[in-house]
Amino acid sequence: MGNTLMKSEMITDVSPRQIIVEVAYAIPASQLIFTVEVDENATVEDAILASGILEEFPEIDLKVNKIGVFSKLTKLDKPLQHKDRIEIYRKLIADPKAVRKQRAAEGKKMKKGT
């Protein structure tokens, strides 16, 4: 009967496929990207933990920092796809609306002064 495999043999021979994803984090001076290989059924949290980024940047708190995949907010339990880019967001240093308002006010002062 030749090359017949029993079901149990097939199951034990199967290993999960690996996918490659990126984990990105920006600090004021630069953006850092960690490339990591994880099981195809890995979640966002699995990839973050596997990347080692939490050891490199202890200020990251997954309960506080927002997380996104390709700029769309997501949850830590979201399954990943090959070549996904996970982004860990940090709090802004300044409110963008307040900065624009301040620049506009300064521009008005400059025009009046000339």
PEQUIUR-V81406 format. One record per residue. N is the residue number from 0. SS is DSSP state (@ for helix, = for strand, . for the rest). NEAR is the number of other C-alpha atoms within 10 Angstrom. D_FIRST is the distance of its C-alpha to the first C-alpha in whole Angstrom. Layout:
n: (N;N)
ss: (SS;SS)
near: (NEAR;NEAR)
d_first: (D_FIRST;D_FIRST)
//
This chain:
n: (0;1;2;3;4;5;6;7;8;9;10;11;12;13;14;15;16;17;18;19;20;21;22;23;24;25;26;27;28;29;30;31;32;33;34;35;36;37;38;39;40;41;42;43;44;45;46;47;48;49;50;51;52;53;54;55;56;57;58;59;60;61;62;63;64;65;66;67;68;69;70;71;72;73;74;75;76;77;78;79;80;81;82;83;84;85;86;87;88;89;90;91;92;93;94;95;96;97;98;99;100;101;102;103;104;105;106;107;108;109;110;111;112;113)
ss: (.;.;.;.;.;.;@;@;@;@;@;@;@;.;.;.;.;=;=;=;=;=;=;=;=;=;=;.;.;=;=;=;=;=;=;=;=;=;=;.;.;.;=;@;@;@;@;@;@;@;@;.;@;@;@;@;.;.;.;.;.;.;.;.;.;.;=;=;=;.;.;=;=;.;.;.;.;.;=;.;.;.;.;.;=;=;=;=;.;.;.;.;.;.;.;@;@;@;@;@;@;@;@;@;@;@;@;@;@;@;@;@;@;.)
near: (3;4;5;6;8;8;8;8;9;9;9;8;7;8;8;9;10;14;17;17;22;20;24;21;18;13;10;7;6;8;9;12;16;17;15;18;17;20;17;15;14;17;18;25;18;17;25;22;14;16;21;13;19;14;10;9;11;8;10;17;12;14;8;10;12;17;23;18;19;11;12;9;14;15;13;17;11;14;14;23;16;14;13;15;21;26;23;21;19;16;9;8;7;8;9;10;9;10;11;11;11;11;12;12;11;11;12;10;11;10;8;7;7;5)
d_first: (0;4;7;7;10;12;16;18;16;17;20;21;20;23;26;29;30;34;37;40;43;47;50;53;56;60;63;66;66;62;59;56;53;50;46;43;40;38;35;35;36;39;42;46;47;44;44;48;47;45;47;50;53;54;55;56;58;59;61;58;58;55;57;60;59;57;54;53;50;51;55;54;54;51;50;49;46;45;41;41;40;39;43;45;48;49;53;55;59;62;65;68;71;73;73;72;75;77;77;77;80;82;82;83;86;87;86;89;91;91;92;95;96;96)
//
